[in-house]
Amino acid sequence: MPFRQLLGNVQALRPVPHLGPNIVGLDPPRARVLSGQLLGVICGQAVGGMLIGWVGWRTVFLLLSAVFAGISLLLWRELLSGRVVQPRSTEPLRAARLLRDYLKLLTGARSRLVLIAISLEGALFFGMLAYFAAFFRQRFALDYRTIGPLLGCFGLGGLGYGLFARGIVASLGERRMILLGGILLLCGLLLLGITPVWVADAPVMAMLGFALYMVHNTLQTNATQMAPDARGAAVSLFTAVFFCGQAIGAPALGAAVARFGYPVVFAATGLALLALCGWFARRAYGGAARWATAHGGPTESDGGNT
């Protein structure tokens, strides 16, 4: 997991211009960032697994600490170079203003819907993702040099989504995307619990990566549109509740695995994710025109891109 984050950061070190609200549509800067993140997922899982198998996890953690320190210095140097544009608000940053922005987001119907959805996604899927390596090791007695590339297939699926996202958005629209993503997540988690050989789990992991990015990026798009006049606060709160969901989901799902076993928890998590996607699709897109009129957001017909 740390190596996935590390190589994602390395791939995305090049400075990019200002990013607009379109995430699902993948304008060139966002496509570059997403590609870097996904390459990090692919390479980080594989390289991390192989290194742990060769030198042990303590050495890998020391190596990670050194490399993250180097990345921090490079980013600091880039910040001081003058090439990074730092737009500043004309209004001074005050605690009262931040509180007002966050209260507005928490009390708004549209923003509350998105925040609930992303916190549950973080708790359910990303909480479960933390146990995939342990599952493969327990079920198939694999070493980490094999588990790493197997987990990297998750990133390959996400990369596949990134390559074809524009066509997927144009043909399906956000509502059908998130529904299809929920169905694929359920199917993938069910298959993961019953496949008889570990090789068969490689395409299953790829399918899970494709489905997860289909759902997650749609939620990200909605996050940027929760409060156009306070987009920074909206994305910050979105990220905060996402990681809070992971922090709650990982120990809760770990306790469930210890009590019921992996197949049962995989199935229950998949059903919960499908229910979450169906609920969000119905609430956010069930009456697209009415939603846009009531909350000032885009309809599904424009793909959520404004």
PAMAR-796839 format. One record per residue (C-alpha): residue in three letters; x, y negated, z. Coordinates in pm, whole numbers, padded with zeros to 5 digits, always signed. Example, Ala and Ser with C-alpha at 12.3 -4.5 7.8 and 13.67 -1.06 7.14 Angstrom:
<recs>
ala+01230+00450+00780;ser+01367+00106+00714;
</recs>
This chain:
<recs>
met+00000+00000+00000;pro+00271-00259+00081;phe+00454-00175-00244;arg+00134-00229-00439;gln+00107-00578-00294;leu+00478-00644-00345;leu+00492-00563-00713;gly+00166-00743-00772;asn+00327-01056-00628;val+00641-01009-00836;gln+00442-00977-01158;ala+00247-01293-01080;leu+00544-01513-00986;arg+00536-01713-01308;pro+00349-02042-01257;val+00009-02064-01425;pro-00204-02368-01508;his-00518-02464-01318;leu-00763-02176-01304;gly-01122-02257-01386;pro-01427-02080-01245;asn-01434-01801-01504;ile-01294-01479-01358;val-01494-01210-01530;gly-01451-01375-01871;leu-01071-01354-01832;asp-00936-01677-01981;pro-00561-01642-02054;pro-00423-01762-01716;arg-00656-01534-01523;ala-00587-01245-01758;arg-00216-01288-01686;val-00273-01295-01310;leu-00505-00991-01322;ser-00258-00801-01541;gly+00023-00876-01296;gln-00189-00762-01003;leu-00285-00439-01176;leu+00071-00365-01285;gly+00163-00410-00921;val-00107-00161-00820;ile+00018+00094-01074;cys+00392+00058-01016;gly+00371-00015-00645;gln+00182+00303-00559;ala+00411+00519-00771;val+00741+00359-00665;gly+00637+00338-00300;gly+00541+00705-00290;met+00865+00818-00453;leu+01083+00601-00228;ile+00912+00727+00088;gly+00972+01082-00034;trp+01342+01010-00087;val+01450+00775+00194;gly+01162+00776+00445;trp+00907+00516+00540;arg+01130+00319+00782;thr+01383+00239+00510;val+01101+00144+00273;phe+00956-00099+00528;leu+01296-00260+00579;leu+01335-00293+00203;leu+00989-00449+00178;ser+01075-00704+00446;ala+01388-00809+00257;val+01213-00836-00078;phe+00917-01031+00063;ala+01164-01274+00219;gly+01328-01317-00122;ile+00989-01377-00288;ser+00905-01639-00027;leu+01229-01824-00104;leu+01157-01812-00478;leu+00805-01948-00426;trp+00937-02223-00199;arg+01194-02317-00464;glu+00922-02328-00728;leu+00707-02550-00506;leu+00992-02797-00466;ser+01081-02796-00836;gly+00811-03044-00935;arg+00659-02804-01190;val+00370-02716-00958;val+00081-02962-00975;gln-00077-03024-00634;pro-00399-03220-00683;arg-00508-03399-00369;ser-00858-03499-00266;thr-00931-03868-00219;glu-01115-03779+00103;pro-00887-03706+00402;leu-00894-03351+00533;arg-01081-03351+00861;ala-01211-03072+01085;ala-01564-03212+01061;arg-01554-03191+00682;leu-01431-02831+00690;leu-01698-02736+00940;arg-01963-02901+00723;asp-01847-02711+00415;tyr-01842-02376+00595;leu-02181-02429+00756;lys-02326-02519+00419;leu-02190-02196+00274;leu-02310-01982+00564;thr-02661-02124+00557;gly-02710-02125+00179;ala-02912-01832+00045;arg-02690-01773-00257;ser-02357-01800-00073;arg-02483-01583+00213;leu-02579-01312-00037;val-02232-01312-00195;leu-02054-01315+00142;ile-02257-01023+00275;ala-02190-00826-00045;ile-01813-00880-00044;ser-01778-00801+00327;leu-01964-00472+00276;glu-01760-00390-00033;gly-01442-00452+00164;ala-01562-00234+00452;leu-01686+00051+00235;phe-01451+00096-00058;phe-01134-00074+00060;gly-01178+00081+00403;met-01200+00421+00233;leu-00910+00346-00001;ala-00673+00342+00298;tyr-00732+00719+00344;phe-00688+00843-00012;ala-00319+00928+00038;ala-00395+01116+00360;phe-00677+01300+00182;phe-00451+01420-00101;arg-00184+01527+00145;gln-00429+01718+00363;arg-00630+01882+00086;phe-00356+01972-00162;ala-00041+01958+00058;leu+00120+01714-00188;asp+00441+01527-00116;tyr+00450+01148-00138;arg+00640+01154-00467;thr+00332+01316-00623;ile+00073+01116-00427;gly+00225+00782-00537;pro+00167+00826-00913;leu-00173+00981-00841;leu-00278+00668-00653;gly-00129+00460-00934;cys-00400+00598-01164;phe-00640+00372-00971;gly-00449+00075-01108;leu-00457+00220-01459;gly-00835+00222-01442;gly-00838-00138-01327;leu-00602-00230-01610;gly-00840-00064-01854;tyr-01117-00287-01724;gly-00895-00592-01761;leu-00815-00508-02123;phe-01179-00467-02224;ala-01347-00706-01980;arg-01448-00965-02237;gly-01634-00709-02448;ile-01788-00545-02141;val-01922-00877-02013;ala-02061-00968-02356;ser-02235-00635-02407;leu-02362-00557-02057;gly-02397-00884-01868;glu-02320-00915-01498;arg-02633-00739-01370;arg-02577-00420-01569;met-02204-00438-01497;ile-02249-00428-01123;leu-02512-00152-01148;leu-02290+00061-01373;gly-01998-00005-01140;gly-02200+00124-00844;ile-02298+00440-01032;leu-01937+00508-01133;leu-01814+00451-00778;leu-02065+00706-00648;cys-01972+00960-00916;gly-01601+00910-00856;leu-01622+00954-00480;leu-01841+01264-00516;leu-01595+01417-00764;leu-01302+01333-00540;gly-01449+01551-00267;ile-01507+01859-00482;thr-01228+01878-00744;pro-01045+02210-00705;val-00699+02094-00826;trp-00518+01767-00766;val-00448+01705-01136;ala-00821+01665-01193;asp-00822+01373-00949;ala-00602+01158-01175;pro-00886+01063-01415;val-01122+01032-01117;met-00889+00775-00959;ala-00875+00589-01291;met-01255+00583-01306;leu-01270+00449-00951;gly-01027+00170-01043;phe-01230+00076-01350;ala-01555+00073-01154;leu-01417-00115-00855;tyr-01276-00400-01064;met-01603-00420-01256;val-01789-00479-00928;his-01526-00682-00745;asn-01459-00930-01027;thr-01832-00991-01069;leu-01853-01079-00700;gln-01547-01305-00739;thr-01719-01491-01020;asn-02021-01551-00799;ala-01789-01672-00521;thr-01650-01951-00740;gln-02006-02064-00813;met-02138-02058-00454;ala-02055-02425-00397;pro-01915-02608-00702;asp-01849-02918-00491;ala-01649-02717-00232;arg-01497-02438-00438;gly-01181-02415-00227;ala-01379-02358+00092;ala-01604-02109-00087;val-01317-01895-00215;ser-01138-01917+00121;leu-01446-01797+00310;phe-01504-01526+00047;thr-01149-01398+00102;ala-01178-01417+00480;val-01496-01208+00503;phe-01353-00964+00246;phe-01051-00889+00466;cys-01265-00886+00780;gly-01475-00618+00612;gln-01162-00412+00546;ala-01048-00454+00907;ile-01384-00321+01030;gly-01431-00054+00766;ala-01094+00120+00790;pro-01117+00226+01158;ala-01489+00300+01129;leu-01441+00526+00827;gly-01138+00684+00989;ala-01350+00784+01287;ala-01616+00918+01049;val-01358+01126+00860;ala-01232+01275+01186;arg-01588+01375+01280;phe-01745+01479+00948;gly-01460+01538+00703;tyr-01361+01371+00378;pro-01628+01510+00138;val-01918+01396+00357;val-01770+01050+00413;phe-01687+01013+00043;ala-02047+01096-00047;ala-02194+00864+00216;thr-01963+00580+00110;gly-02054+00628-00255;leu-02426+00619-00179;ala-02379+00306+00033;leu-02184+00135-00247;leu-02452+00221-00503;ala-02718+00082-00268;leu-02510-00233-00219;cys-02470-00286-00595;gly-02841-00228-00654;trp-02935-00469-00376;phe-02702-00740-00504;ala-02817-00697-00864;arg-03181-00723-00761;arg-03131-01025-00538;ala-02887-01216-00759;tyr-03013-01125-01107;gly-03363-00983-01059;gly-03513-01320-01142;ala-03225-01492-01317;ala-03413-01800-01429;arg-03576-01847-01089;trp-03239-01798-00917;ala-03070-02059-01133;thr-03349-02307-01078;ala-03358-02259-00702;his-02983-02249-00638;gly-02823-02435-00923;gly-02636-02132-01055;pro-02599-01979-01401;thr-02829-01715-01538;glu-02717-01373-01656;ser-02767-01481-02014;asp-02454-01693-02000;gly-02253-01424-01826;gly-02206-01637-01519;asn-01955-01856-01702;thr-01996-02227-01665;
</recs>
